[in-house]
Amino acid sequence: MGSLSQAKTLGGIGSILTLLLLVPYFVGAALVIIGWVLILLAVKNISDAVKDRSIFNNTLIAAALAIIGTLVFALVVASAVLGFIGLGNLSSVGPSVPPSDVIGLIAGLITGLAIAWVLGVVGSYFLWKSFKVVGEKSNVKLFGTAGLIFFIGSILTIILVGFVVTFIAQILFIVAFFSLPENVPASTQPPQTMGSTM
């Protein structure tokens, strides 16, 4: 059985860690991954506590899409870069780079970014759906607001301002997690069935 108290701690700490991407020597990337794992565990606790599987399922879809998007982006960009440097082909080494190699590199980068962006937007939509229900079930409406802002920020990352918007959403997630009550509010608990008195 999940606990909102545990979710509060896991989600709050996880949300803080997701802001540490710029810590040097790849430590930041590791901290962000750990942060999202903690958030996933927090959401699982909330899902179990309020007895609503859709909360965890939607967050799991969002996490899977984020991971797939990151992997596809890395593979497409790596392929473009390796194609640009000629994969060790000595005949391509020289003082000038053929225009087709530059076009291939740019096309690879754009393709990788486009795939990552689409998957990120779809994933953030599922995250918003999940956190909207969390807000309703926990009476912490900030979850739904933060989820919506995160979704809008994901859409706007294509024009870069979205990174600022998603950063704001992540700060709101921290506040929302730490605002969770210790127990599920009575008004959102499923009704108990009464036994027959006859």
N, C-alpha and C positions, 0 to 999 in steps of 0.2 A: 504494500500500500504506500502510495506516494505521500510526501509531506510538504506542505507549503513552507514550513520553516526551513527545511533542507533546500527547497527550491530557491528560497530567498537568498541563502548564502551562495549556493552554486551559481545561480544566475547573475547575482551581483558581481561576484569575483570574475566570472566568465566574461561579463560585459565590459569590465574594466580592462581585462587582458586583450580584448579585441581592439582596443585603442592604441596598443603598443607596437604597431607594425614598424615604426621607424627606429626601433631599438637596433643598433648595428650588429654586424656579423651574423646575419640570418636568425639571431635570437628573437627578433621581433616577429618574424613569420611563424616561428615555433610557438611563441606566446599567443598569437592570434588563433592558431589551430587549437591549442589547448583551451583557449577561451570559448571557442565555438563548441567544443566537446562538452565543456561544463554547462553551457547554455542548453545543449541538447539533453543532458542529464537532468537539468532543472525543469525543462519542459516535460520530460517523461514523468517526473515527480508530480508536476501540476496535473498532467493528464490523468494519472492514476488517482490523485486526490479528489478530483472533481468528476471522475468516472466518465471522461469524454475522450475516446481514442483518437478522434479527428485532430485534436490539438497536436499530439505527438506525430501522427502520420503526416500532417501538412508540414511540420518542421523538418521531419526526416526527408521529405521530398525536396524541400528548400536546400537542405544540407547536401543531398546527393547531387542536385543540379549545380550547386556552387563548386563541388569537387570535380564533377565532370567538366564544367566550364573551364576551370583552372587547368586541368590536365590537357584538354583539347587545345587551349591557348598555348600551353607550353610546347606541345608536340608540333602544332602548326608553325609557331615561331621558330622552334629549333630546326624544323625542316627547311624553312625559308633561309635561315642563317647559314645552315650547312650547304644549301644549294648556292648561296651567294659566295661562300668562300671556296666552292668547287669541290667539297668533300675530299680534299687532298689531291685533286687532279692537277698534276704539275703543268699541264698545257694551259691551264687557266691562270697560272701565276704570272703576273707581269705588272708593269707600271700602270696600266689602265684597266678599268673594270668595264666589261661590255654593258651597254645600256639595258639589255635584256635581264642581266643579273640583278641590276638595281631595281628594275620593275618587278621582278620576281620576289625580291626581298620586301618591297613595299606592299605588294599584293598579299604576301604571306602574313605580314604584320596586320594589315587591315582585316584580312579574313579571320585571323586568330582573335583580334579584338572584337569583331562583329559577333562571332560565335559566343565568346565569353560574355559579351554584353546582353545578348538575347537570353542566354541561359540564366544570367544574373537577374534580369528583369522578371523572368518567369518564376525563378526561385524566390525572389523577394515578394512576389504576389502571394505565394503559398505561405511565406513567413508572416505576412500581414494577416492572412486569413486565420492563421493559428493564433497570433497574438490578439486579434480582435476577440476571439472566443475566450482567451485567457482573461482579458479585461472584463468581459461580461461575467465570467464565472467567479472571478476573485474580487469583483467590485473595484479594481484598479484600472480605470478607463484609460490611463496613460499608456498602457500596453497597446491598445488599438490605435491611439494617436501616433505613438512611436513607430508602429508597424506601417502605418500609412505614409508617414514622412520617409521611412526607409525605402518603401516602394517607389515613391516619387523621386527620391534621390537616386535610386538605381536607374530609373528612366533617364534622368538628367545627367548621368555620368558621361553620356556621349558628348555633352558640351562642357564637361569638366566641373561646372558649378555643383553637379550632383555629389561630388566627393565631400563638399562642405555640408550639404544637406544630409547625407548618410552619417557623417560624423555627429551632427546634431542629434539624429535619431538614435545613435549608439549611446550618447550621453543620457537621452531620455529612457533608454532601456535600463541603464544603471539605476536611475531613480525609480523606475517602475518595479524592478526586481526587489530593491530594498524597501519598497512600499507594500510589498505583499503582506497580508495578515498571517498570523501564525497558524490559523485554522481556516477551513473553507467556510465562507459566510453562510449562515443558516438559510438565507433566502435563496441560495443557489444550489443547495443540496437536493438530491432527488427525493421526492416524497416517499415516506415509509408506508408500506402497505399494512393495513390493520387486519388483524385476524378476526374471524367471525365470532360474534359473541353468542350465537345461538347454539 
